[in-house]
Amino acid sequence: MITLRINGLDVSVEQGSTLLEAARFLGFPIPTLCHMDGLSPYGACRLCVVEIGEGAKAKLVSSCTYPAEEGLKVRTASARVLKARRMVLELLLASCPQSKTIQDLASAHGIRRQRFRQEYEDCILCGLCVRMCAEQMMAKAIGFRNRGEKRSIGTPFDIKSDVCRLCGGCIYVCPACQLRCTYNEPEKAICGGCANLTPPCIEKEQFDDMMCYMDPCVACEIQKDH
């Protein structure tokens, strides 16, 4: 067992755990998009970023790939972390504006409009389908092709794969395939009708170092009851 500090609390976790596994095991919620239990960590979406260290040396890392270390100080919901997550979500919305999964995450993080031009690329290169096919179905029928802006997912040479079982596992895990009816204008890209409003305490300056990470927020639940 190793001891580290998460959100100001000293906790003990098993050696070899990632920060995401440690935080979730202890009840600290961290949003993810390219991560799924049973598949190898990939760190593509950067949505699971957390802040480690203190002062000028503090930095953002992807919690799904960063190992828990002895004495490490971690914040899962600082102002810097939430700002980075919102930026990532806005960029993802530009690539896949009709994804129900991304829309729900955006609404939950207080994003009400999209500032970037919609590209309609659909695929966000999270790699879930590639890992599902290789690690769970043992087929490796699809994979990544090319690099940079030409990077895409498909079969080798765009030829129908002989090893594809037509299981649909790639579609099941793909966030781009989980569509929701929505407008196509950037100002109306996020409906937000299916998600709760942003907690009223989350923008207050006194929470700059550590925002509310409770889900649901205790203060919000009390306000709702009264």
C-alpha positions in Angstrom: 0.0 0.0 0.0 1.1 3.6 -0.7 -0.1 6.8 0.9 -0.9 10.0 -1.0 -3.1 13.0 -0.5 -6.2 13.5 -2.7 -8.3 16.6 -2.3 -6.6 17.3 1.1 -7.3 13.9 2.5 -4.5 11.3 3.2 -5.5 8.0 1.7 -3.9 4.6 1.1 -4.2 2.7 -2.2 -2.7 -0.4 -3.6 0.7 -0.2 -5.3 0.3 -0.1 -9.1 -3.0 1.8 -9.1 -3.5 4.8 -11.4 -4.7 8.1 -10.0 -8.1 7.5 -11.7 -8.5 4.1 -10.1 -7.4 5.5 -6.7 -9.8 8.4 -6.8 -12.8 6.5 -8.0 -12.2 3.7 -5.4 -12.3 6.4 -2.7 -15.4 8.1 -4.1 -13.9 11.1 -5.9 -15.6 11.3 -9.3 -13.5 12.0 -12.4 -15.1 12.2 -15.8 -13.6 10.1 -18.6 -14.4 9.5 -22.3 -11.6 7.2 -23.7 -11.4 5.1 -20.5 -13.4 1.9 -19.9 -13.0 -0.7 -17.3 -11.6 -3.9 -18.9 -9.6 -2.0 -21.5 -6.1 -0.7 -21.3 -5.7 3.0 -20.4 -5.0 5.2 -23.4 -5.1 8.8 -22.2 -6.4 10.2 -25.5 -9.3 12.5 -24.5 -7.5 14.2 -21.7 -10.8 14.7 -19.9 -9.7 12.9 -16.8 -6.9 15.5 -16.1 -6.1 16.2 -12.4 -3.6 18.6 -10.8 -0.6 17.2 -9.0 2.1 19.0 -7.0 1.9 22.4 -5.4 2.6 26.0 -6.3 4.6 26.8 -9.5 5.5 23.1 -9.9 1.9 22.0 -10.0 0.9 20.4 -13.3 -2.0 18.7 -15.1 -1.7 15.0 -15.9 -4.2 12.4 -17.2 -5.3 10.4 -14.2 -6.0 7.2 -16.2 -2.3 6.8 -17.1 -0.5 8.4 -14.2 0.5 6.0 -11.4 -0.3 6.7 -7.8 2.9 7.6 -6.0 3.9 7.8 -2.4 3.4 11.3 -0.9 1.8 12.7 -4.1 -0.6 15.6 -3.7 -3.6 15.4 -6.1 -6.5 17.7 -6.7 -9.3 16.4 -8.9 -11.5 19.5 -9.1 -9.4 22.6 -8.8 -10.2 25.7 -10.9 -7.4 24.9 -13.2 -8.6 21.3 -13.7 -12.2 22.4 -14.4 -11.1 25.0 -16.9 -9.0 22.5 -18.8 -11.9 20.0 -18.8 -14.3 22.6 -20.2 -11.8 23.5 -23.0 -11.5 19.8 -23.9 -15.2 19.3 -24.0 -15.7 22.4 -26.2 -13.2 21.0 -28.7 -14.8 17.6 -28.6 -18.2 19.2 -29.3 -16.7 20.9 -32.4 -15.7 17.4 -33.8 -18.8 15.5 -32.7 -21.6 18.0 -31.9 -24.4 15.4 -31.8 -22.9 12.9 -29.4 -25.2 12.3 -26.5 -22.3 11.3 -24.3 -20.3 14.5 -25.0 -23.4 16.7 -24.7 -24.2 15.3 -21.3 -20.6 15.8 -20.1 -20.6 19.4 -21.5 -23.9 20.2 -19.7 -22.6 18.7 -16.4 -19.6 21.0 -16.6 -21.6 24.2 -17.2 -21.0 24.6 -20.9 -24.0 26.3 -22.5 -22.6 27.1 -25.9 -19.9 26.1 -28.3 -17.2 28.6 -29.2 -15.4 26.7 -31.9 -16.3 26.0 -35.4 -18.1 22.7 -35.9 -16.0 20.3 -38.1 -18.4 17.3 -38.2 -15.5 14.9 -38.1 -17.6 12.6 -35.9 -14.7 10.4 -34.8 -12.8 11.8 -31.9 -10.0 9.2 -32.0 -10.7 8.0 -28.4 -9.5 4.6 -29.5 -12.3 2.7 -27.6 -13.4 0.8 -30.6 -9.8 -0.2 -31.5 -9.1 -1.5 -28.0 -12.4 -3.2 -27.7 -11.8 -5.1 -30.9 -8.2 -6.1 -30.0 -8.5 -6.7 -26.3 -12.0 -8.1 -25.7 -12.9 -9.6 -29.1 -9.3 -10.7 -29.9 -9.9 -9.8 -33.5 -7.8 -6.6 -34.3 -10.1 -6.0 -37.3 -9.7 -2.2 -37.1 -6.9 0.1 -36.1 -5.4 3.6 -36.4 -4.1 4.8 -39.7 -1.8 7.6 -40.7 -0.7 10.4 -38.3 -1.5 14.0 -37.4 -4.6 15.5 -39.1 -4.9 12.5 -41.4 -5.1 10.1 -38.5 -8.2 7.9 -38.7 -9.7 4.5 -37.8 -10.5 1.7 -40.2 -9.5 -1.6 -41.7 -6.1 -2.0 -43.4 -6.2 -0.6 -46.9 -9.9 0.1 -46.5 -10.6 -3.6 -47.4 -13.3 -5.5 -45.6 -11.8 -7.4 -42.8 -11.8 -11.2 -42.8 -11.6 -11.4 -39.0 -14.4 -9.0 -38.2 -17.2 -10.9 -36.4 -19.8 -8.2 -36.9 -20.3 -8.3 -33.1 -21.1 -4.5 -32.9 -18.8 -4.1 -29.9 -17.1 -1.1 -31.6 -20.4 0.6 -32.1 -21.5 -0.1 -28.5 -18.5 1.7 -27.0 -18.3 4.6 -29.5 -19.4 7.9 -28.1 -19.9 9.3 -31.6 -22.5 6.6 -32.4 -24.6 7.5 -29.4 -26.4 10.4 -31.1 -29.1 12.8 -29.7 -31.4 15.0 -31.7 -30.0 18.6 -31.6 -29.6 21.8 -33.6 -26.6 22.2 -35.8 -25.9 25.9 -35.0 -23.1 26.4 -32.6 -25.3 28.6 -30.4 -27.8 25.8 -30.0 -25.4 22.8 -30.1 -26.0 22.0 -26.4 -29.5 21.5 -25.3 -28.8 20.8 -21.6 -32.4 19.8 -21.1 -31.5 16.3 -19.8 -28.8 17.5 -17.3 -28.9 19.4 -14.1 -27.8 23.0 -14.0 -24.3 23.9 -12.8 -24.0 23.9 -9.0 -24.3 27.5 -7.7 -21.1 27.2 -5.6 -18.8 26.1 -8.3 -17.7 29.5 -9.6 -17.0 31.2 -6.3 -13.5 32.5 -5.8 -13.0 30.9 -2.4 -13.0 27.5 -4.1 -10.2 28.3 -6.5 -7.8 25.6 -5.2 -10.4 22.9 -4.8 -13.9 23.0 -6.3 -16.8 20.9 -5.1 -16.3 17.3 -6.2 -19.3 15.8 -4.6 -21.8 14.0 -6.9 -24.5 15.0 -6.1 -23.3 18.2 -4.4 -24.5 18.2 -0.8 -25.1 21.9 -0.7 -27.1 21.8 -3.9 -29.3 18.9 -2.5 -30.0 21.0 0.7 -30.9 24.0 -1.4 -33.2 21.9 -3.6 -35.0 20.5 -0.5 -35.7 23.9 0.8 
